[in-house]
Amino acid sequence: MNDHQQAARASAAHRVAIVTGGASGMGVGIARYLARAGHPVAIFDVQDELFEPVLAEVRSEGVPAFAYKVDVTDRAQVDAATQAAREQLGPISIMVTSAGVSASVPFTELTIDAWNRMLAINLTGTFHCVQAAIPDMLAAGWGRIVTISSSSAQSGVAKRAHYAASKGGVIALTKALAVEFAPSGITVNTIPPSIVDTPMARGPVAHRSLADVAAMTPVRRVGTPGDIGAACLFLCSDDAGFITGQIIGVNGGLYI
């Protein structure tokens, strides 16, 4: 590796990343992998009671990290936290939108309030966070955006119409942004996981046990936050500069 390549790699390792939903589940795995590669990390989450151990874990990788209590449906909170991250860490180069919720309810019983809440968090929250960070990427002529969608939006799933619709919207938004910002050096891709072993997957909204899903999955296990983090890290790298607008399934072959 020549001096120019070494300098480029060193510079790339200090690109500031925001991970929404970064205080638990997949978000923790994503934050850890980005930190391991040398990226300072800002975590956005409503679960501020989880910040201390997660920040300790991320900072153990040798990078600065901060956490901000953010409701992604509230644009003022998103803008304020993005500005704080910018001031404490530097311009934003990487945005990963992992914040999301799920719920199971028969379509005939689905209320408009439940529908609106799901879209507000999963889809509009993604819009808020990407729009708040992208000016830094445009100014730099380089950026990486990874949205976390769901295989449910690809295959459909009973009793989760609002969830599948919200994540399908994330996929469509990803494609639109990829086309719009590719000439500016910004790539936008989405990872639609299947079942990942997270508190959400083990909680009351889970519609199948992890053991049942593992038995149905070709690789015979469920995903881990690290599986998602590893794929996300690649998509956020210089090596993925020719990949944009893509749906990168990380699902053990459950959806092909």
Secondary structure in CASP SS format (residue, H / E / C, confidence):
PFRMAT SS
TARGET T0000
AUTHOR 0000-0000-0000
METHOD secondary structure of the structure
MODEL  1
M C 1.00
N C 1.00
D H 1.00
H H 1.00
Q H 1.00
Q H 1.00
A H 1.00
A H 1.00
R H 1.00
A H 1.00
S H 1.00
A H 1.00
A C 1.00
H C 1.00
R C 1.00
V E 1.00
A E 1.00
I E 1.00
V E 1.00
T E 1.00
G C 1.00
G C 1.00
A C 1.00
S C 1.00
G H 1.00
M H 1.00
G H 1.00
V H 1.00
G H 1.00
I H 1.00
A H 1.00
R H 1.00
Y H 1.00
L H 1.00
A H 1.00
R H 1.00
A C 1.00
G C 1.00
H C 1.00
P C 1.00
V E 1.00
A E 1.00
I E 1.00
F E 1.00
D E 1.00
V C 1.00
Q C 1.00
D H 1.00
E H 1.00
L H 1.00
F H 1.00
E H 1.00
P H 1.00
V H 1.00
L H 1.00
A H 1.00
E H 1.00
V H 1.00
R H 1.00
S C 1.00
E C 1.00
G C 1.00
V C 1.00
P C 1.00
A E 1.00
F E 1.00
A E 1.00
Y E 1.00
K E 1.00
V C 1.00
D C 1.00
V C 1.00
T C 1.00
D C 1.00
R H 1.00
A H 1.00
Q H 1.00
V H 1.00
D H 1.00
A H 1.00
A H 1.00
T H 1.00
Q H 1.00
A H 1.00
A H 1.00
R H 1.00
E H 1.00
Q H 1.00
L H 1.00
G C 1.00
P C 1.00
I E 1.00
S E 1.00
I E 1.00
M E 1.00
V E 1.00
T E 1.00
S C 1.00
A C 1.00
G C 1.00
V C 1.00
S C 1.00
A C 1.00
S C 1.00
V C 1.00
P C 1.00
F H 1.00
T H 1.00
E H 1.00
L C 1.00
T C 1.00
I H 1.00
D H 1.00
A H 1.00
W H 1.00
N H 1.00
R H 1.00
M H 1.00
L H 1.00
A H 1.00
I H 1.00
N H 1.00
L H 1.00
T H 1.00
G H 1.00
T H 1.00
F H 1.00
H H 1.00
C H 1.00
V H 1.00
Q H 1.00
A H 1.00
A H 1.00
I H 1.00
P H 1.00
D H 1.00
M H 1.00
L H 1.00
A H 1.00
A H 1.00
G C 1.00
W C 1.00
G E 1.00
R E 1.00
I E 1.00
V E 1.00
T E 1.00
I E 1.00
S C 1.00
S C 1.00
S C 1.00
S H 1.00
A H 1.00
Q H 1.00
S H 1.00
G C 1.00
V C 1.00
A C 1.00
K C 1.00
R C 1.00
A H 1.00
H H 1.00
Y H 1.00
A H 1.00
A H 1.00
S H 1.00
K H 1.00
G H 1.00
G H 1.00
V H 1.00
I H 1.00
A H 1.00
L H 1.00
T H 1.00
K H 1.00
A H 1.00
L H 1.00
A H 1.00
V H 1.00
E H 1.00
F H 1.00
A H 1.00
P H 1.00
S H 1.00
G C 1.00
I E 1.00
T E 1.00
V E 1.00
N E 1.00
T E 1.00
I E 1.00
P C 1.00
P C 1.00
S C 1.00
I C 1.00
V E 1.00
D C 1.00
T C 1.00
P H 1.00
M H 1.00
A H 1.00
R H 1.00
G C 1.00
P C 1.00
V C 1.00
A C 1.00
H C 1.00
R C 1.00
S C 1.00
L H 1.00
A H 1.00
D H 1.00
V H 1.00
A H 1.00
A H 1.00
M H 1.00
T C 1.00
P C 1.00
V C 1.00
R C 1.00
R C 1.00
V C 1.00
G E 1.00
T C 1.00
P H 1.00
G H 1.00
D H 1.00
I H 1.00
G H 1.00
A H 1.00
A H 1.00
C H 1.00
L H 1.00
F H 1.00
L H 1.00
C C 1.00
S C 1.00
D H 1.00
D H 1.00
A H 1.00
G C 1.00
F C 1.00
I C 1.00
T C 1.00
G C 1.00
Q C 1.00
I E 1.00
I C 1.00
G C 1.00
V C 1.00
N C 1.00
G C 1.00
G C 1.00
L C 1.00
Y C 1.00
I C 1.00
END
